Amino acid sequence: MSATAPSPVIHAFAPPERLLAGPGPSNVDPRARAAMERPLVSHLDPVFWDRLPILADMIGRYYGRADGASLCLSASGTSGMEAGILNLVAPGETVVAASAGFFGNRIIEMLRRRGAEIVEVRAPFGQHVPNDEIMAAVAAHPHAVMVCVVYAETSTGVQHPLAELGAMLRASDSDALLFADCVTAIGGIPIEADAWGVDYAYACSQKCLAAPPGLSPITLSSRAIERLGRDGMPVPYSLDLAEHLRFWADRPMTYHHTTPNLHYYALDEALRLGLEEGLEARITRHAAAGAHLQTGFRERGFDLLADPARQLPQLTAVRVPDGVDGRAVQVELLHTHGIEVGGGLGPDAPPIWRVGMMGVNAEPEVAERILAGFDAILPAGAH
Ligand SMILES: Cc1ncc(COP(=O)(O)O)c(C=O)c1O
């Protein structure tokens, strides 16, 4: 473009209101969004320092963590996953990794890039890897330093029996750390990191917490903290958890990175609102809304992917009936009804829709709106 050409008019981006009923993000709680309008203070402002321990305490409450430390990374859940692997596993160390879906596979891929010796234990999509199989792998590899599992597998809607795995691991001779993906779990189903022996867990801001995407609340046990900063463990500076712990705990504050404070305000407010509601009440609300949606799909003759005994409330994977173009249904739901639902994730996924009941959306009326959208596109008998 020449210097004298008139500048094109670029209109402001004006995204429509959608019902975000996919695997995440979910709709942001308006009160969390309003918190982003508060005055920006810098990451080195003492007012902000004073708030961080309160934010850390709230994150710890969601995780059931009193022993250890909790904080959030200025990055999405993927970085929470990667930070745990890079800080707790040295190249060449053995890790037992369970996978029954896309995110279990992603953990394995990150371990591969780390140069870990990976002992994979797998189950098909829709199932979970039985804890006996995980423990057999641990027994066969006594030097394993970590066991990885996805507590709430968003690609399938399956909940792993994490409490039982923690109890079995602690009762064994292994001193492997327990690493749990809690991205879809946090704020939607119970997590008791201390009681279950979860050493490292990470999550995201954008699903059952109903805050904007971009932050990853994490938690470490004191055992995990002791393993940080070992010799021969190069960790990228931005994900160095020892540095993050210093930033969150040392006063006067030492600079690590410029935190996106408006997002921190939103997460802080979302967590505060959840505690005001009561975590138990919030979990009950997610359970009821998920059951409502799942009953509605079953009544309409749809099959659900997950083993019913392990079905998550907040994520329902619905099998696309034979002869139906699943992608076309998604497009019509979005454009005609303003409803976003997800499709299958990754090359191994069967044809499914993934429907979220997360955060502010975990309400029976929202479930009814989603079901009505499906009814409009696929009337009874059309599938
Ligand atoms: C189970 C699970 N783990 C990890 C991630 C990655 O999180 P993010 O997309 O916030 O990076 C997701 C995202 O949906 C997820 O569902």
The ligand as an SDF file (V2000), in Angstrom:
LIG
                    3D

 16 16  0  0  0  0  0  0  0  0999 V2000
   -8.3760  -32.3250   29.9550 C   0  0  0  0  0  0  0  0  0  0  0  0
   -7.6780  -31.1580   29.3250 C   0  0  0  0  0  0  0  0  0  0  0  0
   -6.3570  -31.0040   29.5250 N   0  0  0  0  0  0  0  0  0  0  0  0
   -5.6860  -29.9730   28.9810 C   0  0  0  0  0  0  0  0  0  0  0  0
   -6.3230  -29.0240   28.2120 C   0  0  0  0  0  0  0  0  0  0  0  0
   -5.5620  -27.8920   27.6400 C   0  0  0  0  0  0  0  0  0  0  0  0
   -5.9980  -26.6990   28.1990 O   0  0  0  0  0  0  0  0  0  0  0  0
   -5.9230  -25.3090   27.3770 P   0  0  0  0  0  0  0  0  0  0  0  0
   -6.7430  -25.4840   26.1470 O   0  0  0  0  0  0  0  0  0  0  0  0
   -6.4840  -24.3170   28.3630 O   0  0  0  0  0  0  0  0  0  0  0  0
   -4.5000  -25.0860   27.0730 O   0  0  0  0  0  0  0  0  0  0  0  0
   -7.6930  -29.1400   27.9730 C   0  0  0  0  0  0  0  0  0  0  0  0
   -8.4120  -28.1640   27.1370 C   0  0  0  0  0  0  0  0  0  0  0  0
   -9.5490  -28.3240   26.7910 O   0  0  0  0  0  0  0  0  0  0  0  0
   -8.3910  -30.2220   28.5620 C   0  0  0  0  0  0  0  0  0  0  0  0
   -9.7000  -30.3590   28.3780 O   0  0  0  0  0  0  0  0  0  0  0  0
  1  2  1  0
  2  3  1  0
  2 15  2  0
  3  4  2  0
  4  5  1  0
  5  6  1  0
  5 12  2  0
  6  7  1  0
  7  8  1  0
  8  9  2  0
  8 10  1  0
  8 11  1  0
 12 13  1  0
 12 15  1  0
 13 14  2  0
 15 16  1  0
M  END
$$$$
